[in-house]
Amino acid sequence: MIDFDQAEAIVREAGRVALASWPGDGHAPEVWEKSPGDPVSASDLEVDRFLRAELGALVPEAGWLSEETADSPERLGDRLIWLVDPIDGTRDFIHGRDGWAVSVALVSDAQPLHAWLYAPARRREQGGEFWRARAGHGSWRNGDPLEASTRAALPGARVPASKLSKEDKDLSPVARPNSIALRMAMVAADEADLVATLRWGFEWDVAAAGLIALEAGATVTDAFGLPLRYNRPDPRAFGVLAAAPGIHPAAVERLADRARALAG
């Protein structure tokens, strides 16, 4: 059985490691592009190494899948696997903005069992925003239990967005952190009603926040409304849709044509 408190302590320390080199506090980590338009920093790699060592020692039998570690097919034989994004929202991180987080999930038999999400640059007076969830036991932010939005009508729904497409002008934009995990967590905290992406995304982006939102009462699927499963040979899904249960079907219907066209 995993030591839940020890895992939380490890994720908190990973956040402190990242914060120690965050440009928002005047630091200047080395930054480069893995591919055009895909930035990474030395901090991403440092946090990844720390988490792999500490979480690997905590649950030695668990496999590993992380944005910053080369994938290995050996993980497919593991019943337990860590899914990690050491710094989700790297663009906000490298520009000194606070919309980034350390994202960690422990997956069992293709579904998240435990989840931790730590945004140490936010709510600094409270030691950051720390989100956690356990399958079947609920989710919390800074110790407070979470209840997702109960909105029943799609028009007027709050969406983290810097701008809206013509088809979505009836929605209400709210502040948008770069981290997709934090945007999904906003649905869990009833700070947004809907988060949707229409692109291929990786399991490590959404596993932790997906469980946090689910345990708060939200509905979480891919862009087509299909369940998300993890530790697959190709660790991607097309889009993610986290929403209040009352508007999720309408959101799937609205996005269906766009999702089919973009997914090919």
C-alpha positions in Angstrom: 0.0 0.0 0.0 1.4 3.4 -0.9 2.3 5.9 1.8 0.0 8.7 0.7 1.6 11.3 3.0 5.1 10.4 1.9 4.1 10.7 -1.8 2.6 14.1 -1.0 5.9 15.2 0.7 7.8 14.1 -2.4 5.6 16.2 -4.7 5.8 19.2 -2.5 9.6 19.0 -2.5 9.5 18.7 -6.3 7.6 21.9 -6.4 10.2 23.6 -4.2 12.9 22.3 -6.5 11.1 23.9 -9.5 10.4 27.1 -7.6 14.1 27.5 -6.7 14.8 28.2 -10.4 11.5 29.9 -11.4 12.1 33.2 -13.4 9.2 34.8 -11.5 11.6 35.0 -8.5 14.4 36.4 -10.6 16.1 33.1 -11.6 17.2 32.2 -15.2 17.2 28.5 -16.0 18.5 27.3 -19.3 15.8 27.0 -21.9 15.7 25.4 -25.3 13.2 23.8 -27.7 12.8 20.0 -28.0 11.1 20.7 -31.3 9.9 24.0 -32.9 7.4 25.6 -30.5 7.9 23.0 -27.7 10.1 24.6 -25.0 11.8 22.8 -22.1 14.0 24.1 -19.4 16.8 22.6 -17.3 14.3 22.9 -14.4 11.9 20.4 -16.1 14.7 17.9 -16.3 15.9 18.5 -12.7 12.4 18.0 -11.3 11.9 14.9 -13.5 15.2 13.3 -12.1 14.1 14.1 -8.6 10.7 12.6 -8.9 11.9 9.5 -10.7 14.4 8.7 -7.9 12.1 9.5 -5.0 8.8 7.9 -6.4 10.8 5.0 -7.7 12.1 4.3 -4.2 8.6 4.8 -2.7 6.9 2.2 -5.0 9.7 0.2 -6.6 7.3 -2.1 -8.5 5.7 0.8 -10.4 6.7 1.7 -14.0 7.4 5.2 -15.2 6.0 7.4 -18.0 7.0 11.1 -18.0 7.1 13.9 -20.5 10.8 14.3 -19.9 12.0 10.7 -19.9 12.4 8.5 -23.0 9.6 6.0 -23.1 10.2 2.4 -22.6 7.9 -0.5 -23.7 8.7 -2.3 -20.4 6.1 -0.1 -18.7 3.3 -1.9 -20.6 3.9 -5.0 -18.4 3.5 -3.0 -15.2 0.2 -3.0 -13.3 1.2 0.1 -11.5 2.8 3.1 -13.3 3.7 6.7 -12.4 2.5 9.2 -14.9 4.4 12.5 -14.4 4.7 15.9 -16.0 7.5 17.5 -13.9 6.4 21.0 -14.9 3.1 21.2 -16.7 2.7 24.7 -18.2 6.4 25.2 -19.1 5.6 28.4 -21.1 4.2 30.1 -18.0 7.1 28.8 -16.0 9.9 30.2 -18.3 8.1 33.5 -18.6 7.8 34.0 -14.8 4.0 33.5 -14.7 2.4 31.3 -12.1 0.2 29.0 -14.3 2.4 25.9 -14.0 2.3 22.9 -11.8 4.0 19.6 -10.9 1.6 16.8 -12.0 1.9 13.2 -10.6 -0.5 10.3 -10.8 -0.2 6.7 -9.8 -2.2 4.5 -12.3 -3.4 1.0 -11.6 -4.8 -1.2 -14.3 -5.3 1.7 -16.7 -7.0 4.1 -14.3 -5.6 6.7 -11.9 -5.5 5.6 -8.3 -3.9 8.6 -6.6 -3.2 12.1 -7.9 -1.2 15.1 -6.8 -1.0 18.5 -8.4 1.2 21.2 -6.9 1.4 24.9 -8.1 3.9 26.4 -5.7 3.9 29.8 -7.4 0.2 30.4 -6.7 -1.2 31.5 -3.4 2.3 31.9 -2.0 0.9 33.0 1.4 -0.6 29.5 1.7 2.5 27.7 0.5 1.0 27.3 -3.0 -2.0 25.4 -4.3 -1.8 21.7 -3.5 -4.4 19.5 -5.1 -4.8 15.8 -4.3 -7.3 13.0 -5.0 -7.8 9.3 -4.2 -10.0 7.1 -6.4 -13.3 6.7 -4.6 -12.4 9.0 -1.7 -12.8 12.6 -3.1 -10.4 15.4 -4.0 -9.1 18.4 -2.1 -7.2 21.7 -2.6 -5.1 22.9 0.3 -7.1 20.5 2.5 -10.5 21.7 1.5 -12.8 19.2 -0.2 -13.8 20.0 -3.8 -17.2 20.0 -5.5 -17.3 20.5 -9.2 -19.6 22.8 -11.1 -23.3 21.7 -11.4 -24.1 24.0 -14.3 -26.9 22.6 -16.5 -26.8 24.9 -19.5 -23.9 25.2 -22.0 -24.5 28.9 -23.0 -22.7 31.1 -20.5 -20.5 28.3 -19.2 -17.2 29.5 -17.8 -14.2 28.4 -19.9 -10.5 29.2 -19.2 -9.6 30.9 -22.4 -7.7 34.0 -23.7 -10.1 34.2 -26.7 -13.1 32.3 -28.0 -13.9 31.0 -31.5 -16.9 32.4 -33.3 -18.8 29.2 -32.6 -18.2 29.6 -28.9 -19.0 33.3 -28.3 -21.9 32.3 -26.0 -19.4 31.0 -23.5 -17.8 33.1 -20.7 -14.0 33.3 -20.7 -12.1 33.2 -17.4 -8.4 33.4 -16.5 -6.4 30.7 -18.4 -3.2 29.2 -16.9 -0.9 27.6 -19.4 -1.1 24.3 -17.5 -3.9 22.1 -18.9 -3.8 20.3 -15.5 -4.6 23.5 -13.6 -7.4 24.4 -16.1 -9.0 21.0 -15.4 -8.5 21.5 -11.7 -10.5 24.7 -12.1 -13.5 22.6 -13.0 -13.0 20.5 -9.9 -13.0 23.7 -7.8 -16.1 25.2 -9.5 -14.0 28.0 -10.9 -14.8 26.9 -14.5 -17.6 24.8 -16.0 -15.8 23.4 -19.0 -12.3 22.7 -20.3 -11.8 21.3 -23.8 -8.8 20.7 -26.0 -9.0 19.6 -29.7 -5.5 18.2 -30.3 -3.5 15.1 -29.6 -2.3 15.2 -26.0 -0.3 12.9 -23.7 -1.4 10.9 -20.7 0.9 12.7 -18.4 -0.9 16.0 -19.1 -4.3 14.9 -17.8 -4.0 11.8 -15.6 -3.6 13.6 -12.2 -6.0 16.5 -13.0 -8.5 14.0 -14.5 -8.8 12.1 -11.3 -9.0 15.3 -9.2 -11.9 16.5 -11.4 -13.7 13.2 -11.4 -13.5 12.8 -7.7 -15.0 16.3 -7.4 -18.0 15.2 -9.5 -17.0 16.4 -13.0 -17.2 14.3 -16.1 -13.9 13.7 -17.8 -13.4 12.1 -21.3 -11.6 12.6 -24.5 -12.9 15.1 -27.1 -15.3 12.5 -28.5 -16.9 11.8 -25.1 -15.1 8.4 -24.7 -13.5 7.3 -21.4 -9.8 7.9 -20.9 -7.5 4.9 -20.3 -3.8 5.1 -19.4 -0.5 3.2 -19.9 -1.4 2.4 -23.5 1.3 1.6 -26.1 0.6 5.0 -27.7 0.2 7.3 -24.7 -2.0 9.8 -26.4 -5.6 10.6 -26.7 -7.4 13.1 -29.0 -8.4 16.0 -26.7 -9.7 16.1 -23.2 -13.1 17.3 -22.1 -13.7 18.1 -18.4 -17.0 19.6 -17.6 -20.0 19.8 -15.3 -22.0 16.6 -15.9 -25.0 18.6 -16.9 -23.3 20.3 -19.9 -20.9 17.5 -20.9 -23.2 15.9 -23.5 -23.9 19.3 -25.1 -20.2 20.1 -25.2 -19.5 16.8 -26.9 -22.2 17.5 -29.5 -20.9 21.0 -30.1 -17.3 19.9 -30.6 -18.0 16.7 -32.6 -17.5 18.1 -36.1 -14.4 20.0 -35.2 -13.0 17.0 -33.3 -13.5 14.7 -36.3 -12.0 17.1 -38.7 -8.9 17.8 -36.6 -8.3 14.2 -35.5 -8.4 12.9 -39.0 
